C-alpha cells in the first residue's frame, strides 16, 4: 500500500514528489532564465540555487523588477519558537543571509510566539524561553544588525494587531478551512493566526509610507499561509508578496518527510561533536550495501543516502567535490562509513563556528529587536 503524502505548514509525511507539489500548489519552477536574472545582481549563484534546493517561486520576476527599480524590495522570514533550532531550519536562513548580503536588503524576521502557543501543548512562559534561545542562534548566523529587524508577535502587538484585523476582515472561515484543513475543533486563535503572519509582508510599506515588494524565502510547506496573504493584500492596497521555496532537508532516518524537532532524530545547533557523531552513525539512513564486499562490487545509492543529501543541500558548496563524492560512492570506491565521517567533520566545523558566535549574541539582541 502506497504511503500517504501530506504537506501542510505543521506536518510533512511521506516521500514528497516536488513536481507534483508544483502542480498542486500552483507554484512555478525556477528556470534558467530566472537564475540568470538573479546572478546578474548577485554576481554568482548560491549552490542551493544551482542544485535546485530552492526550486520554486511565486512572482520572483516581480521581486527582481522592484529590486531593479531602486531596491524597492525587502526580505521576510520567520521562526516559530517552540524548541531548539535544527539544521532543517537553519539551511533556509543561511540562504536568506546570502540574499541579504548580495542584494543589500533589509530583512524583517517574525517570531510567531503566538502561533506556537496556540498550536503546541506548551505554556506561554516556555514559548518565551525558547524564543530567547532561538534569537541567539539566529543572530549567530550572521545577519546584518543594521538591516535586520526582529518582530515579535506579542511584543509588537500594538503595531501588528491593527493591521492584522484589516487582513482578518477579508478572510472567511471557509477560506481558512480550505487552505489548512481546519475543523470546528480548531481553537479560534489558530483560525485567526494567518492574519498575523500576513502583516510583515506589508508592514515595511506602512513604516516607510510607500508600496514595497516583499520576497519570502521559505520551505515549501509554508506556502498555504502566503497563498491567502497574496489573495488579500491587493484588496488592502499592497503588492502580493513574492516567494522562493525550498525543498525539505530530510530527517536522519530517510528521505521521507522533513527534519523535525525531535532531539534524537535531528541535528540541533547546540549539539556537541560527540552527539553529532553518534546521531549520524546510529540514525542516518544509508544508501550503501549490506556488506563491504557487496558495496565495493555494486556501489551505493547517493540519491537515497541522507548523508549525501545533507552534503548536497547544505554542507558541500563545492560542485566538483560533490560530484567526486557522488561518483566514488556510486562506484563503491567510497564506503558509507567514509561518507558519514566526511559529513560529521563538515557539520562539526559548522557548529563549532556557530557556537562560538552564539556566545556573543546575548549582547546583540537589543540591536536586532525593532524599536517602534
C-alpha positions as CSV (number, residue, x, y, z in Angstrom):
1,X,0.0,0.0,0.0
2,X,1.4,3.4,-1.0
3,X,2.2,5.7,2.0
4,X,0.0,8.8,2.1
5,X,1.9,12.0,1.4
6,X,0.9,15.0,3.5
7,X,2.3,18.6,3.2
8,X,0.9,21.3,5.5
9,X,2.5,24.1,7.5
10,X,2.5,21.9,10.5
11,X,3.1,18.4,9.2
12,X,5.0,16.7,6.3
13,X,4.7,13.0,5.8
14,X,5.8,10.5,3.1
15,X,8.0,10.9,0.0
16,X,7.4,14.3,-1.5
17,X,7.0,14.5,-5.2
18,X,8.1,18.1,-5.8
19,X,7.0,18.1,-9.5
20,X,3.5,17.1,-8.3
21,X,3.6,19.7,-5.5
22,X,4.4,22.4,-8.0
23,X,1.2,21.5,-9.8
24,X,-0.9,21.1,-6.7
25,X,0.2,24.3,-5.1
26,X,0.1,26.3,-8.3
27,X,3.7,27.5,-7.9
28,X,6.3,27.9,-10.7
29,X,9.6,26.1,-11.2
30,X,12.7,28.3,-11.1
31,X,14.1,28.1,-14.6
32,X,17.5,29.1,-16.2
33,X,16.2,32.5,-17.3
34,X,15.3,33.4,-13.7
35,X,18.6,32.1,-12.4
36,X,20.4,34.4,-14.9
37,X,18.3,37.3,-13.6
38,X,19.3,36.6,-10.1
39,X,23.0,36.1,-11.0
40,X,23.1,39.4,-12.8
41,X,22.6,41.1,-9.4
42,X,24.3,38.6,-7.0
43,X,27.4,38.1,-9.2
44,X,27.2,34.3,-8.6
45,X,24.6,31.7,-7.9
46,X,24.3,30.2,-4.5
47,X,24.8,26.4,-4.7
48,X,21.3,25.9,-3.3
49,X,20.0,27.6,-6.4
50,X,22.4,25.8,-8.8
51,X,21.3,22.4,-7.4
52,X,17.6,23.1,-7.2
53,X,17.4,23.1,-3.4
54,X,15.4,26.3,-3.8
55,X,13.3,25.0,-6.7
56,X,10.1,27.0,-7.0
57,X,8.7,30.5,-6.7
58,X,5.7,32.9,-6.9
59,X,6.2,36.1,-8.8
60,X,10.0,36.1,-8.4
61,X,10.2,38.3,-11.6
62,X,8.1,40.9,-9.8
63,X,10.5,41.0,-6.9
64,X,13.5,41.4,-9.2
65,X,11.7,44.1,-11.2
66,X,11.2,46.1,-8.0
67,X,14.8,45.5,-6.9
68,X,15.9,47.0,-10.2
69,X,13.7,50.0,-9.6
70,X,15.9,51.4,-6.8
71,X,15.9,48.4,-4.5
72,X,12.2,48.7,-3.7
73,X,12.3,45.3,-2.1
74,X,12.7,43.7,1.3
75,X,13.1,40.2,2.7
76,X,10.7,38.5,5.2
77,X,11.2,35.2,7.0
78,X,10.4,33.9,10.4
79,X,10.7,31.5,13.3
80,X,8.2,29.6,15.4
81,X,9.8,29.4,18.8
82,X,8.9,26.1,20.5
83,X,12.2,24.1,20.7
84,X,15.8,24.0,19.6
85,X,16.9,25.3,16.2
86,X,18.0,22.4,13.9
87,X,19.6,22.1,10.6
88,X,16.2,21.9,8.8
89,X,15.6,25.5,10.0
90,X,19.0,27.0,9.5
91,X,19.8,25.9,6.0
92,X,16.9,28.2,4.8
93,X,18.2,31.1,6.9
94,X,21.7,30.7,5.5
95,X,20.3,31.3,2.1
96,X,18.3,34.3,3.4
97,X,21.6,35.7,4.8
98,X,23.2,35.2,1.4
99,X,20.4,37.1,-0.3
100,X,20.7,39.9,2.3
101,X,24.4,40.3,1.7
102,X,24.4,40.0,-2.1
103,X,21.4,42.4,-2.6
104,X,22.0,44.6,0.4
105,X,18.4,44.3,1.6
106,X,16.5,44.8,4.8
107,X,15.2,41.7,6.5
108,X,12.1,41.5,8.6
109,X,12.3,38.5,10.9
110,X,9.0,37.5,12.5
111,X,8.9,35.4,15.8
112,X,5.5,33.8,15.9
113,X,5.3,33.1,19.6
114,X,1.5,33.4,19.5
115,X,1.3,30.7,16.8
116,X,3.4,28.2,18.9
117,X,1.3,28.9,22.0
118,X,-1.9,28.3,20.0
119,X,-0.7,25.2,18.2
120,X,1.6,23.5,20.7
121,X,0.9,22.0,24.2
122,X,3.4,24.3,25.8
123,X,2.9,27.2,28.2
124,X,3.3,30.8,27.2
125,X,6.3,31.1,29.5
126,X,8.0,28.1,27.9
127,X,7.5,29.6,24.5
128,X,9.1,32.8,25.6
129,X,12.2,31.0,26.9
130,X,12.6,29.2,23.6
131,X,12.2,32.4,21.7
132,X,15.1,34.0,23.6
133,X,17.3,30.9,22.9
134,X,16.2,30.9,19.2
135,X,17.1,34.6,18.9
136,X,20.6,33.9,20.0
137,X,21.0,31.2,17.3
138,X,19.6,33.4,14.6
139,X,21.9,36.3,15.5
140,X,24.8,33.9,15.4
141,X,24.0,33.0,11.8
142,X,25.4,36.4,10.9
143,X,22.6,38.7,9.7
144,X,23.4,42.4,9.4
145,X,22.1,44.0,12.6
146,X,21.6,47.4,10.8
147,X,19.4,45.8,8.2
148,X,17.6,43.0,10.2
149,X,14.5,43.7,12.3
150,X,13.1,41.2,14.8
151,X,9.3,41.4,15.1
152,X,7.8,39.5,17.9
153,X,4.0,39.0,17.5
154,X,3.2,39.5,21.2
155,X,5.8,42.2,21.9
156,X,4.9,44.2,18.8
157,X,1.2,43.6,19.0
158,X,0.4,47.3,19.2
159,X,1.9,47.6,15.7
160,X,0.8,44.3,14.3
161,X,-2.8,43.9,15.6
162,X,-4.3,47.0,13.8
163,X,-3.1,45.6,10.5
164,X,-3.9,42.0,11.3
165,X,-7.6,42.8,11.8
166,X,-7.7,44.5,8.4
167,X,-6.4,41.2,6.9
168,X,-8.8,39.2,9.0
169,X,-11.8,41.1,7.8
170,X,-11.1,39.9,4.3
171,X,-10.7,36.2,5.2
172,X,-13.7,34.0,5.8
173,X,-13.7,30.8,8.0
174,X,-14.3,28.7,4.9
175,X,-11.2,30.2,3.2
176,X,-9.1,29.2,6.2
177,X,-10.7,25.7,6.4
178,X,-10.0,25.0,2.7
179,X,-6.4,26.3,3.0
180,X,-5.4,24.4,6.2
181,X,-7.9,21.7,6.7
182,X,-9.2,23.2,9.9
183,X,-12.4,21.8,11.5
184,X,-14.8,23.0,14.2
185,X,-12.3,21.6,16.8
186,X,-9.6,24.1,16.0
187,X,-9.3,26.9,18.5
188,X,-10.3,30.4,17.3
189,X,-6.7,31.6,17.8
190,X,-5.5,29.1,15.2
191,X,-8.1,30.3,12.8
192,X,-7.1,34.0,13.3
193,X,-3.3,33.4,13.2
194,X,-2.8,33.5,9.4
195,X,-3.9,37.2,9.6
196,X,-1.0,37.9,11.9
197,X,1.5,36.0,9.7
198,X,0.5,38.2,6.7
199,X,1.4,41.5,8.4
200,X,5.2,41.6,7.9
201,X,4.6,41.1,4.2
202,X,3.3,44.7,4.0
203,X,4.4,46.3,7.4
204,X,7.6,48.0,5.8
205,X,5.3,49.6,3.3
206,X,3.4,51.2,6.1
207,X,6.5,52.2,8.1
208,X,8.2,53.7,5.0
209,X,5.0,55.1,3.6
210,X,5.5,53.7,0.2
211,X,4.4,50.5,-1.6
212,X,7.3,48.0,-1.4
213,X,7.7,44.5,-2.9
214,X,8.3,41.6,-0.4
215,X,10.3,38.4,-1.1
216,X,9.7,35.5,1.3
217,X,12.2,32.6,1.2
218,X,10.7,29.6,2.9
219,X,10.3,25.8,2.9
220,X,7.5,24.9,0.5
221,X,5.2,23.6,3.3
222,X,4.6,27.2,4.4
223,X,3.1,28.1,1.1
224,X,-0.6,27.9,2.2
225,X,-0.2,30.8,4.6
226,X,1.2,33.0,1.9
227,X,-1.4,32.0,-0.7
228,X,-4.1,33.6,1.5
229,X,-1.8,36.6,2.0
230,X,-1.4,37.0,-1.7
231,X,-5.2,36.9,-2.2
232,X,-5.8,39.6,0.5
233,X,-3.1,42.2,0.2
234,X,-4.1,43.7,-3.1
235,X,-7.6,44.3,-1.6
236,X,-5.8,46.4,1.1
237,X,-3.8,48.3,-1.5
238,X,-0.4,46.4,-1.2
239,X,1.6,44.2,-3.5
240,X,1.3,40.5,-3.4
241,X,4.4,39.1,-1.7
242,X,6.7,37.1,-3.9
243,X,8.3,33.9,-2.6
244,X,11.1,31.5,-3.3
245,X,10.6,28.0,-2.0
246,X,13.0,25.3,-0.8
247,X,12.6,21.5,-0.6
248,X,12.9,19.8,2.8
249,X,16.1,18.8,4.5
250,X,15.2,15.1,5.2
251,X,15.2,13.6,8.7
252,X,18.1,11.4,9.7
253,X,16.1,8.3,9.2
254,X,15.4,8.6,5.5
255,X,14.4,10.8,2.6
256,X,10.7,10.8,3.5
257,X,9.2,13.9,5.3
258,X,11.4,16.6,6.8
259,X,13.7,17.1,9.8
260,X,11.6,17.5,12.9
261,X,12.4,19.0,16.3
262,X,12.7,15.5,17.9
263,X,16.1,15.9,19.5
264,X,17.4,12.3,18.8
265,X,16.3,12.4,15.2
266,X,17.6,15.9,14.3
267,X,20.9,17.7,14.5
268,X,20.5,20.9,16.6
269,X,22.7,23.9,16.7
270,X,23.6,23.1,20.3
271,X,24.8,19.5,19.6
272,X,28.3,18.6,20.7
273,X,30.8,16.9,18.3
274,X,30.1,13.6,20.1
275,X,26.4,14.0,19.8
276,X,26.7,14.7,16.1
277,X,28.9,11.7,15.5
278,X,26.6,9.4,17.5
279,X,23.4,10.6,15.6
280,X,25.0,10.4,12.2
281,X,26.5,6.9,12.8
282,X,23.4,5.5,14.6
283,X,20.4,7.0,12.8
284,X,21.4,8.3,9.4
285,X,19.8,6.3,6.6
286,X,22.4,4.9,4.2
287,X,22.3,4.1,0.5
288,X,25.1,1.6,1.0
289,X,25.0,-2.1,0.6
290,X,24.7,-4.7,3.4
291,X,28.4,-5.7,3.3
292,X,31.6,-4.0,2.4
293,X,32.3,-6.6,-0.3
294,X,28.9,-6.1,-1.9
295,X,29.3,-2.3,-1.7
296,X,32.7,-2.4,-3.4
297,X,31.2,-4.6,-6.1
298,X,27.8,-2.9,-6.7
299,X,28.3,0.6,-5.3
300,X,25.9,2.7,-3.2
301,X,22.9,4.9,-4.0
302,X,23.7,8.5,-3.1
303,X,20.2,9.6,-4.2
304,X,18.6,8.0,-1.2
305,X,21.6,8.3,1.2
306,X,20.8,11.0,3.8
307,X,24.5,11.9,4.4
308,X,25.0,12.7,0.7
309,X,21.7,14.7,0.7
310,X,23.0,16.8,3.6
311,X,26.2,17.5,1.7
312,X,24.2,18.3,-1.5
313,X,21.7,20.6,0.2
314,X,23.9,22.3,2.9
315,X,27.4,21.2,3.7
316,X,29.4,20.9,0.5
317,X,29.3,24.1,-1.6
318,X,32.0,22.9,-4.0
319,X,30.2,21.3,-7.0
320,X,33.3,19.5,-8.2
321,X,33.9,17.9,-4.8
322,X,30.3,16.9,-4.5
323,X,30.4,15.3,-7.9
324,X,33.6,13.4,-6.9
325,X,31.9,12.1,-3.8
326,X,28.8,11.1,-5.8
327,X,30.9,9.1,-8.3
328,X,33.0,7.4,-5.7
329,X,30.1,6.4,-3.5
330,X,28.1,5.2,-6.5
331,X,31.0,3.1,-7.8
332,X,31.7,1.6,-4.4
333,X,35.1,3.3,-4.0
334,X,33.8,5.3,-1.1
335,X,32.2,3.4,1.8
336,X,29.2,4.5,3.9
337,X,31.4,4.9,6.9
338,X,33.7,7.2,4.9
339,X,30.8,9.3,3.6
340,X,29.4,9.6,7.2
341,X,32.8,10.6,8.5
342,X,33.1,13.4,5.9
343,X,29.7,14.7,6.8
344,X,30.4,14.6,10.6
345,X,33.5,16.7,10.1
346,X,31.6,19.2,8.0
347,X,28.7,19.5,10.5
348,X,31.0,19.8,13.5
349,X,33.1,22.5,11.8
350,X,29.9,24.5,11.1
351,X,28.6,24.0,14.6
352,X,31.9,25.0,16.2
353,X,31.9,28.4,14.5
354,X,28.2,28.8,15.2
355,X,28.5,28.1,18.9
356,X,31.4,30.5,19.3
357,X,29.4,33.3,17.7
358,X,26.4,32.4,19.8
359,X,28.3,33.3,23.0
360,X,28.5,36.9,21.8
361,X,24.9,37.1,20.7
362,X,23.3,37.9,24.1
363,X,24.8,41.4,23.9
364,X,23.3,42.0,20.4
365,X,19.7,41.1,21.0
366,X,18.7,44.7,21.6
367,X,20.3,45.7,18.3
368,X,18.0,43.3,16.4
369,X,14.6,43.9,18.1
370,X,12.7,46.5,16.1
371,X,12.0,49.8,18.0
372,X,8.7,51.3,17.2
